[in-house]
Amino acid sequence: MLIVELIARKQRGEMLAESEIRELIQGFTCGDVPDYQMAAMLMAIYFKGLSEAEGRQFLHAMIDSGKRLTLSAVPGTKVDKHSTGGVGDKTSLIVAPVVAAAGVPIPMISGRALGHTGGTLDKLESIPGFRVQLDDDEFEYILNRTGLAFGAQTAELVPADRKLYALRDVTSTVSIPPLIAASILSKKIAEGTNALVMDVKVGAGGFLRSEAEARELSQTLVRWSAAENVTTIVFGTDMERPLGRAAGNAPEVLECVQVLRSGEGDARLMELCRALGAGMLLLGGKAKTMQEAAALFDTTLRSGAGLAKLKEVAAAQGSKEETIARYEDHWRPRHQHEIRAARSGFVTAIRARDVGFALVDLGAGRRTAADPVDHSAGAVFEKQVGDSVRVGDLLTTVFWSDSPDAAGGLSRMEGAVAIGDAPPSESALLKFYCDQDGIKPPEQVFPAARR
């Protein structure tokens, strides 16, 4: 098979055969197809697209590139949660411990920062001693023992996605909906999960700008996963502004610890955690309705059981319980900068995409796949969209230790916050809900949704 000819055919918009896709993925995984050729193929797919059949063939080829976990020794319905990526999106570190504390086993294979969006693994690695590189036996052992395990892809688990994920990141070809679906589902199916709750981000802070794209991806995820015996539900959520008050790895971990400690937090962050957590509890068989599941999530969070679970998992994965309990003592950025309001008015926007790229400049993300991450870097937003401000009020506090371009990052961060004369209209966090019956208004399934 000539890879050059496959690239040329896709550039012309032609369909690839299943055998060609399988050979392409196998060759890329073992190194016979070099990065530059796969990058050219990705760019051709970006502009010409993939059919439904081609997308599912990519999914199957990626799953078959490595081994599958069965997790048959772990009792109960295994439920995972995944986000398509956003800025300040830290829900996994809140939702997973709370749901696990309520009795649902959570096998969570997560990813790293992608483009301008954060990654769960980078957040976890900002906890001193926390190990995410677990072999299959260790992952299953921790899951069986604690009810929750956070892991990275091993070399044997969907190695094709591991390579492709990194290449898409550095070639600006992330936002290809069929490959987003194939990437997500290949890991979840291979890890042995029985059910999945998805958070598909809509807006400039994610990879899907339009709600129409997000709806199409959501229906694809539900349809493809059902064919693989994985029950999936999807919440489409707003990503025009950062989620919560912190962005960056260590600052987000601290915000999560504070939520788990107090049971309270930023309103939009709490609304999303409650929706995702309720969905996981429902699919895990701990409640009969979404309302009952939401009430169980609230009770478990307020009891402190989620914080106790995170401490337990941290200890099982190489950290210490007291590290979680006193996380404030471990976040020690060397530099800090305050951004203050240049005029009075109302915060009309905090542009999530600009914040994300500012964090990359500050070292919290990667410009190339091999770049190190400054786990201390990030921002805390003292004011949120809709808040009134006076000249000189503190808007954002920025932190970093080792930055390739601190000046550029600070400039981007300052420009990310817009102030106007009148408060903006409130935008809904939950955009839509999707299950096997199709797209629904979120309040039809989750009445607590704010419109």
C-alpha positions as CSV (number, residue, x, y, z in Angstrom):
1,M,0.0,0.0,0.0
2,L,1.4,3.4,-1.0
3,I,0.6,5.9,1.8
4,V,1.2,8.8,-0.7
5,E,-1.6,7.5,-2.8
6,L,-4.0,7.1,0.2
7,I,-3.2,10.7,1.1
8,A,-3.9,11.9,-2.4
9,R,-7.2,10.0,-2.5
10,K,-8.4,11.6,0.7
11,Q,-7.3,15.0,-0.6
12,R,-9.7,14.4,-3.4
13,G,-12.4,13.5,-0.9
14,E,-12.5,9.8,-1.8
15,M,-13.5,7.1,0.8
16,L,-10.8,4.7,2.1
17,A,-11.5,1.0,2.4
18,E,-11.6,-0.8,5.8
19,S,-8.4,-2.8,4.9
20,E,-6.6,0.5,3.9
21,I,-7.6,2.2,7.2
22,R,-6.5,-0.9,9.2
23,E,-3.2,-1.1,7.4
24,L,-2.7,2.7,7.8
25,I,-3.2,2.5,11.6
26,Q,-1.1,-0.6,12.0
27,G,1.7,1.0,10.0
28,F,1.6,4.2,12.0
29,T,1.5,2.3,15.3
30,C,4.6,0.3,14.6
31,G,6.5,3.1,12.9
32,D,6.3,2.1,9.3
33,V,4.2,5.1,8.5
34,P,6.2,8.2,9.6
35,D,4.7,11.1,11.4
36,Y,5.0,13.5,8.5
37,Q,2.8,11.2,6.3
38,M,0.2,10.7,9.0
39,A,0.2,14.5,9.6
40,A,-0.5,14.9,5.8
41,M,-3.4,12.4,6.1
42,L,-4.8,14.1,9.1
43,M,-4.8,17.5,7.3
44,A,-6.5,15.9,4.3
45,I,-9.2,14.4,6.6
46,Y,-9.5,17.8,8.4
47,F,-10.6,19.4,5.1
48,K,-12.4,16.5,3.4
49,G,-13.9,14.7,6.4
50,L,-14.6,11.1,7.2
51,S,-17.8,9.1,6.5
52,E,-19.7,7.3,9.2
53,A,-18.3,4.0,8.0
54,E,-14.7,5.3,7.8
55,G,-14.9,6.8,11.3
56,R,-16.1,3.4,12.8
57,Q,-13.3,1.7,10.9
58,F,-10.8,4.0,12.5
59,L,-12.3,3.2,15.9
60,H,-12.0,-0.6,15.4
61,A,-8.5,-0.4,14.0
62,M,-7.4,1.8,17.0
63,I,-9.0,-0.6,19.5
64,D,-7.3,-3.6,17.8
65,S,-3.9,-1.9,17.9
66,G,-3.5,-3.1,21.5
67,K,-4.9,-5.2,24.2
68,R,-8.3,-4.9,26.0
69,L,-8.9,-4.9,29.8
70,T,-11.9,-6.9,31.0
71,L,-12.0,-5.7,34.6
72,S,-14.2,-8.8,35.2
73,A,-12.8,-9.2,38.7
74,V,-14.2,-5.8,39.7
75,P,-17.9,-6.1,40.8
76,G,-20.6,-3.7,39.7
77,T,-21.3,-1.6,36.7
78,K,-18.1,0.2,35.8
79,V,-18.8,3.8,34.8
80,D,-16.3,6.4,33.4
81,K,-16.7,10.1,32.6
82,H,-14.9,12.0,29.8
83,S,-14.8,15.6,28.5
84,T,-13.8,16.7,25.0
85,G,-11.6,19.3,26.7
86,G,-11.9,22.8,28.0
87,V,-10.3,25.5,30.0
88,G,-10.6,25.1,33.8
89,D,-12.4,21.8,33.3
90,K,-11.6,20.0,36.5
91,T,-14.8,18.1,37.0
92,S,-13.2,14.6,37.0
93,L,-11.3,15.4,40.2
94,I,-14.6,16.2,42.0
95,V,-17.1,13.9,40.3
96,A,-15.1,10.7,40.3
97,P,-14.2,10.6,44.0
98,V,-17.8,11.5,45.0
99,V,-19.4,8.9,42.7
100,A,-16.9,6.2,43.7
101,A,-17.6,7.0,47.4
102,A,-21.3,6.3,46.6
103,G,-20.4,2.8,45.4
104,V,-19.9,3.0,41.7
105,P,-16.5,1.7,40.4
106,I,-14.8,4.3,38.3
107,P,-12.0,3.1,35.9
108,M,-10.7,6.4,34.5
109,I,-8.1,6.4,31.7
110,S,-7.4,10.1,31.1
111,G,-5.4,12.3,28.8
112,R,-3.0,15.1,28.9
113,A,-3.3,18.8,27.9
114,L,-4.3,19.1,24.2
115,G,-3.8,22.4,22.5
116,H,-5.2,25.2,24.6
117,T,-7.2,22.8,26.8
118,G,-6.1,21.1,30.1
119,G,-5.6,17.4,30.8
120,T,-6.6,15.4,33.9
121,L,-3.2,13.6,34.0
122,D,-1.3,16.8,34.2
123,K,-3.5,18.0,37.0
124,L,-3.0,14.7,38.9
125,E,0.8,14.9,38.4
126,S,0.8,18.3,40.1
127,I,0.0,16.3,43.3
128,P,3.4,15.4,44.7
129,G,4.0,11.6,44.4
130,F,0.8,10.9,42.4
131,R,1.5,8.2,39.8
132,V,-0.7,7.8,36.8
133,Q,1.6,5.4,34.9
134,L,0.1,2.1,36.2
135,D,0.4,-1.3,34.5
136,D,-2.8,-3.3,33.9
137,D,-2.6,-5.4,37.0
138,E,-1.9,-2.4,39.3
139,F,-4.8,-0.4,37.7
140,E,-7.3,-3.2,38.3
141,Y,-5.9,-3.8,41.9
142,I,-6.4,-0.1,42.9
143,L,-9.8,0.0,41.2
144,N,-10.9,-3.2,43.2
145,R,-9.5,-1.9,46.4
146,T,-10.6,1.7,46.4
147,G,-13.4,1.8,43.7
148,L,-11.5,4.4,41.7
149,A,-8.3,4.4,39.7
150,F,-6.8,7.2,37.6
151,G,-4.5,6.0,34.8
152,A,-2.7,6.9,31.7
153,Q,-2.7,4.8,28.6
154,T,-0.1,2.1,28.8
155,A,2.0,1.2,25.8
156,E,-0.3,-1.8,25.3
157,L,-3.7,0.0,25.6
158,V,-4.7,1.5,22.2
159,P,-1.2,2.5,21.3
160,A,-2.5,3.9,18.0
161,D,-4.6,6.5,19.8
162,R,-1.7,7.5,22.0
163,K,0.5,8.3,19.0
164,L,-2.4,9.9,17.0
165,Y,-3.5,12.0,19.9
166,A,-0.1,13.6,20.3
167,L,0.2,14.2,16.6
168,R,-3.2,15.8,16.3
169,D,-2.3,18.1,19.1
170,V,0.8,19.6,17.4
171,T,-0.7,19.7,13.9
172,S,-3.9,21.6,14.8
173,T,-6.1,18.7,13.6
174,V,-7.8,18.0,16.9
175,S,-11.3,19.2,15.8
176,I,-12.2,16.3,13.5
177,P,-15.4,14.9,15.0
178,P,-15.1,11.3,13.9
179,L,-11.6,11.1,15.1
180,I,-12.6,12.8,18.4
181,A,-15.2,10.0,18.8
182,A,-12.8,7.3,17.8
183,S,-10.1,8.6,20.2
184,I,-12.5,8.8,23.2
185,L,-14.3,5.5,22.6
186,S,-11.2,3.4,21.7
187,K,-9.8,4.1,25.2
188,K,-13.1,3.6,27.0
189,I,-14.0,0.4,25.2
190,A,-10.4,-1.0,25.6
191,E,-10.3,-0.1,29.3
192,G,-13.4,-2.3,30.0
193,T,-15.9,0.3,31.1
194,N,-19.7,-0.6,30.9
195,A,-21.1,2.9,30.8
196,L,-19.9,6.4,30.0
197,V,-21.0,9.9,30.8
198,M,-19.7,12.4,28.3
199,D,-19.2,16.2,28.6
200,V,-19.1,17.6,25.1
201,K,-17.9,21.2,25.2
202,V,-19.4,23.9,23.0
203,G,-17.7,27.2,22.2
204,A,-14.3,28.8,21.7
205,G,-12.8,27.3,24.8
206,G,-13.2,23.8,23.4
207,F,-12.5,22.2,20.1
208,L,-16.1,22.4,18.7
209,R,-17.2,25.9,18.0
210,S,-20.8,25.3,17.0
211,E,-23.6,23.6,18.9
212,A,-24.5,21.7,15.7
213,E,-21.1,20.1,15.6
214,A,-21.4,19.2,19.3
215,R,-24.8,17.6,18.8
216,E,-23.6,15.6,15.8
217,L,-20.6,14.3,17.8
218,S,-22.8,13.5,20.8
219,Q,-25.1,11.4,18.7
220,T,-22.1,9.6,17.1
221,L,-20.7,8.8,20.6
222,V,-24.0,7.4,21.8
223,R,-24.5,5.4,18.6
224,W,-21.0,4.0,18.2
225,S,-20.7,3.0,21.9
226,A,-24.0,1.3,21.9
227,A,-22.8,-1.0,19.1
228,E,-19.9,-1.9,21.4
229,N,-22.1,-2.6,24.4
230,V,-21.2,0.6,26.3
231,T,-24.2,2.7,27.4
232,T,-23.4,6.4,26.9
233,I,-25.2,9.6,27.8
234,V,-23.9,13.1,26.9
235,F,-24.3,16.6,28.3
236,G,-23.5,19.4,25.9
237,T,-22.0,22.3,27.9
238,D,-20.9,25.8,27.5
239,M,-17.1,26.5,27.0
240,E,-17.0,30.2,26.2
241,R,-15.6,31.0,29.6
242,P,-13.3,29.0,31.9
243,L,-15.1,26.6,34.2
244,G,-14.8,27.6,37.9
245,R,-12.4,30.1,39.4
246,A,-9.1,28.5,38.6
247,A,-7.3,27.4,35.5
248,G,-4.0,25.6,35.3
249,N,-3.0,22.3,36.9
250,A,-2.1,23.0,40.6
251,P,-4.7,25.8,41.0
252,E,-7.4,23.6,39.7
253,V,-6.4,20.8,42.0
254,L,-6.6,23.2,44.9
255,E,-10.1,24.3,43.8
256,C,-11.2,20.7,43.7
257,V,-9.9,19.9,47.1
258,Q,-11.7,23.0,48.5
259,V,-15.0,21.9,46.9
260,L,-14.6,18.3,48.3
261,R,-13.7,19.8,51.7
262,S,-16.6,22.2,51.9
263,G,-19.2,20.8,49.6
264,E,-19.5,24.2,47.9
265,G,-17.9,26.1,45.0
266,D,-18.4,28.2,42.0
267,A,-22.0,28.0,40.8
268,R,-21.4,26.8,37.3
269,L,-18.7,24.3,38.3
270,M,-21.1,22.8,40.9
271,E,-24.0,22.7,38.4
272,L,-21.9,20.7,36.0
273,C,-20.4,18.4,38.6
274,R,-23.9,17.7,39.9
275,A,-25.2,16.8,36.4
276,L,-22.3,14.6,35.4
277,G,-22.3,12.9,38.8
278,A,-26.0,12.2,38.7
279,G,-25.6,10.7,35.3
280,M,-22.8,8.4,36.5
281,L,-24.8,7.3,39.6
282,L,-27.9,6.6,37.3
283,L,-25.9,4.5,34.9
284,G,-24.1,2.8,37.8
285,G,-27.5,1.6,39.2
286,K,-27.4,3.6,42.4
287,A,-30.6,5.6,41.5
288,K,-33.7,5.1,39.5
289,T,-34.1,8.7,38.2
290,M,-31.8,11.6,37.5
291,Q,-33.4,13.5,40.3
292,E,-32.7,10.7,42.8
293,A,-29.2,10.5,41.6
294,A,-28.6,14.2,42.0
295,A,-29.8,14.1,45.6
296,L,-27.4,11.2,46.3
297,F,-24.6,13.1,44.7
298,D,-25.4,16.1,46.9
299,T,-25.5,14.0,50.1
300,T,-22.3,12.2,49.3
301,L,-20.4,15.4,48.5
302,R,-21.6,17.2,51.7
303,S,-20.7,14.2,53.8
304,G,-17.0,14.6,53.0
305,A,-16.8,11.1,51.6
306,G,-15.5,12.4,48.2
307,L,-12.5,14.0,49.9
308,A,-11.8,10.9,51.9
309,K,-12.0,8.9,48.7
310,L,-9.6,11.2,46.9
311,K,-7.2,10.9,49.8
312,E,-7.5,7.1,49.7
313,V,-6.8,6.9,45.9
314,A,-3.9,9.4,46.2
315,A,-2.3,7.1,48.8
316,A,-2.9,4.0,46.7
317,Q,-1.2,5.8,43.7
318,G,1.9,6.9,45.4
319,S,1.0,10.2,47.1
320,K,-0.1,10.6,50.7
321,E,-3.5,11.4,52.3
322,E,-2.0,14.4,54.1
323,T,-0.8,15.8,50.7
324,I,-4.4,16.1,49.6
325,A,-5.5,17.4,53.0
326,R,-2.9,20.2,53.0
327,Y,-2.5,20.7,49.3
328,E,-2.2,24.5,49.8
329,D,1.2,23.8,51.3
330,H,2.4,22.1,48.2
331,W,1.5,24.7,45.6
332,R,4.5,27.1,45.6
333,P,4.8,29.0,42.4
334,R,7.9,31.3,42.2
335,H,6.1,34.2,40.5
336,Q,2.8,35.9,40.9
337,H,1.2,38.8,39.0
338,E,-2.1,40.7,39.6
339,I,-4.2,41.9,36.8
340,R,-6.5,44.8,37.8
341,A,-9.4,46.6,36.2
342,A,-8.5,49.5,34.0
343,R,-12.0,50.9,34.1
344,S,-15.3,50.5,36.0
345,G,-18.2,48.5,34.7
346,F,-19.1,44.8,34.4
347,V,-17.1,41.8,33.4
348,T,-18.8,40.9,30.1
349,A,-16.5,38.0,29.1
350,I,-13.6,35.9,30.1
351,R,-12.4,34.4,26.8
352,A,-11.6,30.8,27.5
353,R,-9.5,30.3,24.4
354,D,-7.3,33.3,25.2
355,V,-6.9,32.0,28.7
356,G,-5.9,28.6,27.5
357,F,-3.2,29.9,25.2
358,A,-2.0,32.3,27.9
359,L,-1.6,29.2,30.1
360,V,0.5,27.5,27.4
361,D,2.7,30.6,27.2
362,L,3.1,30.5,31.0
363,G,4.2,26.8,30.9
364,A,1.0,25.1,32.0
365,G,0.5,23.5,28.6
366,R,2.6,22.2,25.8
367,R,3.7,23.8,22.5
368,T,5.2,20.4,21.3
369,A,4.4,16.9,22.5
370,A,7.8,16.7,24.3
371,D,7.5,20.0,26.2
372,P,7.7,19.8,30.1
373,V,4.8,21.2,32.0
374,D,5.0,23.8,34.8
375,H,2.4,22.3,37.2
376,S,2.5,25.5,39.3
377,A,1.4,27.8,36.5
378,G,-2.2,29.0,36.3
379,A,-4.7,31.7,37.1
380,V,-7.4,32.4,39.7
381,F,-10.2,34.6,38.6
382,E,-11.3,36.9,41.4
383,K,-14.2,38.2,39.3
384,Q,-16.6,36.3,37.1
385,V,-18.7,37.2,34.1
386,G,-21.5,39.5,35.3
387,D,-19.6,40.8,38.3
388,S,-19.4,44.6,38.7
389,V,-15.9,46.1,39.0
390,R,-14.3,49.4,39.9
391,V,-11.1,50.8,38.6
392,G,-8.2,49.0,40.3
393,D,-10.2,46.0,41.4
394,L,-8.3,42.7,41.3
395,L,-9.5,40.7,38.3
396,T,-7.1,37.8,37.9
397,T,-4.0,36.5,39.8
398,V,-1.5,34.7,37.6
399,F,1.1,32.2,38.8
400,W,4.1,30.5,37.2
401,S,7.5,29.2,38.0
402,D,9.2,28.3,34.7
403,S,7.8,30.0,31.6
404,P,9.0,30.1,28.0
405,D,7.0,33.3,27.5
406,A,5.7,34.9,30.7
407,A,5.3,38.3,29.2
408,G,3.3,36.9,26.3
409,G,1.2,34.9,28.7
410,L,0.5,37.8,30.9
411,S,-0.5,40.0,28.0
412,R,-2.9,37.3,26.6
413,M,-4.4,36.8,30.1
414,E,-5.0,40.5,30.6
415,G,-6.7,40.7,27.2
416,A,-8.9,37.7,28.0
417,V,-11.1,39.7,30.5
418,A,-13.5,42.2,28.9
419,I,-15.2,45.0,30.8
420,G,-18.3,46.8,29.5
421,D,-20.9,49.3,30.6
422,A,-23.7,46.8,31.3
423,P,-23.9,43.3,32.6
424,P,-24.1,40.6,29.9
425,S,-27.1,38.3,29.6
426,E,-26.6,35.0,31.4
427,S,-25.8,32.0,29.1
428,A,-26.9,28.5,30.0
429,L,-24.2,26.1,31.1
430,L,-26.1,23.0,30.0
431,K,-26.9,23.2,26.3
432,F,-28.4,19.9,25.6
433,Y,-28.7,16.2,26.7
434,C,-28.3,13.2,24.4
435,D,-29.0,9.5,25.0
436,Q,-30.2,6.6,22.9
437,D,-33.5,8.4,22.3
438,G,-31.7,11.4,20.7
439,I,-31.1,15.1,21.7
440,K,-33.3,16.6,24.4
441,P,-33.4,19.9,26.3
442,P,-31.3,19.5,29.5
443,E,-34.1,20.6,31.8
444,Q,-36.3,17.8,30.5
445,V,-33.9,15.2,32.0
446,F,-32.2,17.3,34.7
447,P,-34.8,19.9,36.0
448,A,-32.1,21.6,38.1
449,A,-30.5,22.9,34.8
450,R,-30.5,26.7,34.7
451,R,-31.8,28.3,31.5
